[in-house]
Amino acid sequence: MRTPDDDPRPYRPCVGLMLVNERGAVFVGNRIDTPGDHWQMPQGGVDEGETPREAALRELGEEVGLSPDQVEIMGESRQWHAYDLPPGLSRRVWKGRYRGQTQKWFALRFLGRDSDIDIAAHTPEFSAWQWASLDRLPDLIVPFKREIYLRVAEEFRPLIERLAAEARD
Protein backbone atom coordinates (compact mmCIF):
# COMPACT_ATOMS: atom_id res chain seq x y z
CA MET A 1 0.00 0.00 0.00
CA ARG A 2 1.29 3.44 -0.92
CA THR A 3 1.77 5.99 1.86
CA PRO A 4 1.51 9.75 1.34
CA ASP A 5 5.30 10.05 1.73
CA ASP A 6 6.01 7.89 -1.31
CA ASP A 7 3.34 9.47 -3.54
CA PRO A 8 5.27 10.98 -6.48
CA ARG A 9 2.44 13.28 -7.56
CA PRO A 10 2.97 17.01 -6.98
CA TYR A 11 0.91 19.36 -4.84
CA ARG A 12 -1.52 21.71 -6.58
CA PRO A 13 -0.52 25.38 -6.02
CA CYS A 14 -3.39 27.09 -4.27
CA VAL A 15 -4.34 30.10 -2.16
CA GLY A 16 -6.43 30.23 0.99
CA LEU A 17 -8.41 33.23 2.21
CA MET A 18 -9.10 34.09 5.82
CA LEU A 19 -11.76 36.77 5.41
CA VAL A 20 -12.26 38.54 8.75
CA ASN A 21 -15.01 40.95 9.79
CA GLU A 22 -14.54 43.87 12.17
CA ARG A 23 -15.40 41.71 15.20
CA GLY A 24 -12.60 39.26 14.34
CA ALA A 25 -14.93 36.51 13.10
CA VAL A 26 -13.87 34.46 10.07
CA PHE A 27 -15.94 33.65 6.97
CA VAL A 28 -16.57 29.93 6.39
CA GLY A 29 -18.70 28.30 3.73
CA ASN A 30 -20.34 24.89 3.73
CA ARG A 31 -19.18 22.97 0.65
CA ILE A 32 -21.96 22.45 -1.86
CA ASP A 33 -20.46 19.27 -3.33
CA THR A 34 -20.47 17.26 -0.10
CA PRO A 35 -23.64 16.56 1.92
CA GLY A 36 -23.57 17.52 5.58
CA ASP A 37 -21.37 19.95 7.44
CA HIS A 38 -18.13 20.47 5.52
CA TRP A 39 -17.10 24.02 6.28
CA GLN A 40 -13.99 25.70 4.97
CA MET A 41 -12.50 29.08 4.25
CA PRO A 42 -12.41 30.07 0.56
CA GLN A 43 -9.53 28.61 -1.40
CA GLY A 44 -8.60 27.90 -4.99
CA GLY A 45 -5.88 27.17 -7.48
CA VAL A 46 -3.28 29.58 -8.77
CA ASP A 47 -3.68 29.86 -12.54
CA GLU A 48 -0.74 29.84 -14.98
CA GLY A 49 0.97 33.26 -14.99
CA GLU A 50 -0.95 34.45 -11.91
CA THR A 51 0.64 35.57 -8.64
CA PRO A 52 -0.76 34.18 -5.38
CA ARG A 53 -2.09 37.65 -4.50
CA GLU A 54 -3.89 37.89 -7.86
CA ALA A 55 -5.31 34.40 -7.34
CA ALA A 56 -6.53 35.34 -3.85
CA LEU A 57 -8.43 38.36 -5.15
CA ARG A 58 -9.88 36.36 -8.05
CA GLU A 59 -11.02 33.58 -5.72
CA LEU A 60 -12.57 36.21 -3.43
CA GLY A 61 -14.82 37.25 -6.31
CA GLU A 62 -15.58 33.72 -7.46
CA GLU A 63 -16.36 32.15 -4.09
CA VAL A 64 -17.61 35.06 -1.98
CA GLY A 65 -18.79 37.55 -4.62
CA LEU A 66 -16.61 40.38 -3.34
CA SER A 67 -14.43 42.78 -5.29
CA PRO A 68 -10.88 43.75 -4.26
CA ASP A 69 -12.06 47.18 -3.06
CA GLN A 70 -14.23 45.45 -0.42
CA VAL A 71 -11.22 44.02 1.41
CA GLU A 72 -7.84 45.04 2.72
CA ILE A 73 -5.02 42.49 2.68
CA MET A 74 -3.77 42.44 6.27
CA GLY A 75 -1.24 39.66 5.94
CA GLU A 76 0.24 36.84 3.91
CA SER A 77 1.46 33.55 5.36
CA ARG A 78 5.21 33.34 5.76
CA GLN A 79 5.29 29.94 4.09
CA TRP A 80 3.29 27.63 1.88
CA HIS A 81 1.26 25.01 3.77
CA ALA A 82 0.78 21.58 2.17
CA TYR A 83 -1.74 18.87 2.89
CA ASP A 84 -2.49 15.49 1.36
CA LEU A 85 -6.00 14.58 0.32
CA PRO A 86 -7.25 11.20 1.53
CA PRO A 87 -6.08 8.60 -1.05
CA GLY A 88 -9.54 7.80 -2.47
CA LEU A 89 -10.36 11.48 -2.88
CA SER A 90 -7.00 12.40 -4.42
CA ARG A 91 -7.55 9.87 -7.21
CA ARG A 92 -10.95 11.42 -8.08
CA VAL A 93 -10.38 15.18 -7.97
CA TRP A 94 -8.20 17.09 -10.44
CA LYS A 95 -8.14 13.94 -12.60
CA GLY A 96 -5.83 12.33 -10.04
CA ARG A 97 -2.88 14.58 -11.02
CA TYR A 98 -2.20 15.92 -7.50
CA ARG A 99 -1.70 14.31 -4.11
CA GLY A 100 -3.03 17.40 -2.35
CA GLN A 101 -2.52 21.13 -2.25
CA THR A 102 0.11 23.58 -1.14
CA GLN A 103 -1.42 26.86 -0.07
CA LYS A 104 -0.32 30.43 0.38
CA TRP A 105 -2.75 32.05 2.84
CA PHE A 106 -3.97 35.64 2.98
CA ALA A 107 -5.70 37.43 5.87
CA LEU A 108 -8.28 39.82 4.43
CA ARG A 109 -10.14 42.49 6.37
CA PHE A 110 -13.74 42.69 5.17
CA LEU A 111 -14.70 46.31 4.53
CA GLY A 112 -18.26 45.76 3.31
CA ARG A 113 -21.59 44.67 4.74
CA ASP A 114 -22.83 41.10 5.13
CA SER A 115 -25.38 41.81 2.39
CA ASP A 116 -22.44 42.31 -0.05
CA ILE A 117 -21.51 38.63 0.26
CA ASP A 118 -22.88 36.60 -2.65
CA ILE A 119 -21.83 32.94 -2.62
CA ALA A 120 -23.79 32.40 -5.86
CA ALA A 121 -22.00 35.15 -7.81
CA HIS A 122 -20.03 32.60 -9.82
CA THR A 123 -20.33 28.82 -9.99
CA PRO A 124 -21.36 28.22 -6.36
CA GLU A 125 -18.98 26.26 -4.16
CA PHE A 126 -20.84 26.89 -0.91
CA SER A 127 -24.45 26.15 0.04
CA ALA A 128 -24.36 28.41 3.11
CA TRP A 129 -21.95 30.65 4.96
CA GLN A 130 -21.40 32.00 8.46
CA TRP A 131 -18.99 34.00 10.57
CA ALA A 132 -17.07 31.78 12.99
CA SER A 133 -14.66 32.54 15.80
CA LEU A 134 -11.00 31.84 15.17
CA ASP A 135 -10.98 29.22 17.92
CA ARG A 136 -13.93 27.35 16.37
CA LEU A 137 -12.33 26.93 12.93
CA PRO A 138 -10.50 23.65 13.64
CA ASP A 139 -13.75 22.05 14.85
CA LEU A 140 -15.62 22.98 11.67
CA ILE A 141 -13.08 21.82 9.11
CA VAL A 142 -12.57 18.34 7.68
CA PRO A 143 -9.83 16.45 9.57
CA PHE A 144 -7.26 16.34 6.75
CA LYS A 145 -7.14 20.19 6.67
CA ARG A 146 -7.26 20.74 10.43
CA GLU A 147 -3.49 21.06 10.99
CA ILE A 148 -3.19 23.79 8.35
CA TYR A 149 -6.13 25.69 9.85
CA LEU A 150 -4.48 25.56 13.27
CA ARG A 151 -1.18 26.88 11.88
CA VAL A 152 -2.81 29.63 9.80
CA ALA A 153 -5.06 30.69 12.70
CA GLU A 154 -2.06 31.03 14.99
CA GLU A 155 -0.05 32.97 12.42
CA PHE A 156 -2.88 35.44 11.76
CA ARG A 157 -4.19 35.59 15.35
CA PRO A 158 -2.31 38.83 16.25
CA LEU A 159 -3.76 40.60 13.19
CA ILE A 160 -7.28 39.43 13.98
CA GLU A 161 -7.07 40.27 17.68
CA ARG A 162 -5.82 43.76 16.82
CA LEU A 163 -8.70 44.23 14.39
CA ALA A 164 -11.26 43.10 16.98
CA ALA A 165 -9.69 45.38 19.62
CA GLU A 166 -9.93 48.37 17.26
CA ALA A 167 -13.63 47.62 16.71
CA ARG A 168 -14.24 47.60 20.49
CA ASP A 169 -12.50 50.98 21.01
C-alpha positions as CSV (number, residue, x, y, z in Angstrom):
1,M,0.0,0.0,0.0
2,R,1.3,3.4,-0.9
3,T,1.8,6.0,1.9
4,P,1.5,9.8,1.3
5,D,5.3,10.1,1.7
6,D,6.0,7.9,-1.3
7,D,3.3,9.5,-3.5
8,P,5.3,11.0,-6.5
9,R,2.4,13.3,-7.6
10,P,3.0,17.0,-7.0
11,Y,0.9,19.4,-4.8
12,R,-1.5,21.7,-6.6
13,P,-0.5,25.4,-6.0
14,C,-3.4,27.1,-4.3
15,V,-4.3,30.1,-2.2
16,G,-6.4,30.2,1.0
17,L,-8.4,33.2,2.2
18,M,-9.1,34.1,5.8
19,L,-11.8,36.8,5.4
20,V,-12.3,38.5,8.7
21,N,-15.0,40.9,9.8
22,E,-14.5,43.9,12.2
23,R,-15.4,41.7,15.2
24,G,-12.6,39.3,14.3
25,A,-14.9,36.5,13.1
26,V,-13.9,34.5,10.1
27,F,-15.9,33.6,7.0
28,V,-16.6,29.9,6.4
29,G,-18.7,28.3,3.7
30,N,-20.3,24.9,3.7
31,R,-19.2,23.0,0.6
32,I,-22.0,22.5,-1.9
33,D,-20.5,19.3,-3.3
34,T,-20.5,17.3,-0.1
35,P,-23.6,16.6,1.9
36,G,-23.6,17.5,5.6
37,D,-21.4,20.0,7.4
38,H,-18.1,20.5,5.5
39,W,-17.1,24.0,6.3
40,Q,-14.0,25.7,5.0
41,M,-12.5,29.1,4.3
42,P,-12.4,30.1,0.6
43,Q,-9.5,28.6,-1.4
44,G,-8.6,27.9,-5.0
45,G,-5.9,27.2,-7.5
46,V,-3.3,29.6,-8.8
47,D,-3.7,29.9,-12.5
48,E,-0.7,29.8,-15.0
49,G,1.0,33.3,-15.0
50,E,-0.9,34.5,-11.9
51,T,0.6,35.6,-8.6
52,P,-0.8,34.2,-5.4
53,R,-2.1,37.7,-4.5
54,E,-3.9,37.9,-7.9
55,A,-5.3,34.4,-7.3
56,A,-6.5,35.3,-3.9
57,L,-8.4,38.4,-5.1
58,R,-9.9,36.4,-8.1
59,E,-11.0,33.6,-5.7
60,L,-12.6,36.2,-3.4
61,G,-14.8,37.2,-6.3
62,E,-15.6,33.7,-7.5
63,E,-16.4,32.2,-4.1
64,V,-17.6,35.1,-2.0
65,G,-18.8,37.5,-4.6
66,L,-16.6,40.4,-3.3
67,S,-14.4,42.8,-5.3
68,P,-10.9,43.7,-4.3
69,D,-12.1,47.2,-3.1
70,Q,-14.2,45.5,-0.4
71,V,-11.2,44.0,1.4
72,E,-7.8,45.0,2.7
73,I,-5.0,42.5,2.7
74,M,-3.8,42.4,6.3
75,G,-1.2,39.7,5.9
76,E,0.2,36.8,3.9
77,S,1.5,33.5,5.4
78,R,5.2,33.3,5.8
79,Q,5.3,29.9,4.1
80,W,3.3,27.6,1.9
81,H,1.3,25.0,3.8
82,A,0.8,21.6,2.2
83,Y,-1.7,18.9,2.9
84,D,-2.5,15.5,1.4
85,L,-6.0,14.6,0.3
86,P,-7.3,11.2,1.5
87,P,-6.1,8.6,-1.1
88,G,-9.5,7.8,-2.5
89,L,-10.4,11.5,-2.9
90,S,-7.0,12.4,-4.4
91,R,-7.6,9.9,-7.2
92,R,-11.0,11.4,-8.1
93,V,-10.4,15.2,-8.0
94,W,-8.2,17.1,-10.4
95,K,-8.1,13.9,-12.6
96,G,-5.8,12.3,-10.0
97,R,-2.9,14.6,-11.0
98,Y,-2.2,15.9,-7.5
99,R,-1.7,14.3,-4.1
100,G,-3.0,17.4,-2.3
101,Q,-2.5,21.1,-2.2
102,T,0.1,23.6,-1.1
103,Q,-1.4,26.9,-0.1
104,K,-0.3,30.4,0.4
105,W,-2.7,32.0,2.8
106,F,-4.0,35.6,3.0
107,A,-5.7,37.4,5.9
108,L,-8.3,39.8,4.4
109,R,-10.1,42.5,6.4
110,F,-13.7,42.7,5.2
111,L,-14.7,46.3,4.5
112,G,-18.3,45.8,3.3
113,R,-21.6,44.7,4.7
114,D,-22.8,41.1,5.1
115,S,-25.4,41.8,2.4
116,D,-22.4,42.3,-0.1
117,I,-21.5,38.6,0.3
118,D,-22.9,36.6,-2.7
119,I,-21.8,32.9,-2.6
120,A,-23.8,32.4,-5.9
121,A,-22.0,35.2,-7.8
122,H,-20.0,32.6,-9.8
123,T,-20.3,28.8,-10.0
124,P,-21.4,28.2,-6.4
125,E,-19.0,26.3,-4.2
126,F,-20.8,26.9,-0.9
127,S,-24.5,26.1,0.0
128,A,-24.4,28.4,3.1
129,W,-21.9,30.7,5.0
130,Q,-21.4,32.0,8.5
131,W,-19.0,34.0,10.6
132,A,-17.1,31.8,13.0
133,S,-14.7,32.5,15.8
134,L,-11.0,31.8,15.2
135,D,-11.0,29.2,17.9
136,R,-13.9,27.3,16.4
137,L,-12.3,26.9,12.9
138,P,-10.5,23.6,13.6
139,D,-13.7,22.0,14.9
140,L,-15.6,23.0,11.7
141,I,-13.1,21.8,9.1
142,V,-12.6,18.3,7.7
143,P,-9.8,16.4,9.6
144,F,-7.3,16.3,6.7
145,K,-7.1,20.2,6.7
146,R,-7.3,20.7,10.4
147,E,-3.5,21.1,11.0
148,I,-3.2,23.8,8.4
149,Y,-6.1,25.7,9.9
150,L,-4.5,25.6,13.3
151,R,-1.2,26.9,11.9
152,V,-2.8,29.6,9.8
153,A,-5.1,30.7,12.7
154,E,-2.1,31.0,15.0
155,E,-0.1,33.0,12.4
156,F,-2.9,35.4,11.8
157,R,-4.2,35.6,15.3
158,P,-2.3,38.8,16.2
159,L,-3.8,40.6,13.2
160,I,-7.3,39.4,14.0
161,E,-7.1,40.3,17.7
162,R,-5.8,43.8,16.8
163,L,-8.7,44.2,14.4
164,A,-11.3,43.1,17.0
165,A,-9.7,45.4,19.6
166,E,-9.9,48.4,17.3
167,A,-13.6,47.6,16.7
168,R,-14.2,47.6,20.5
169,D,-12.5,51.0,21.0
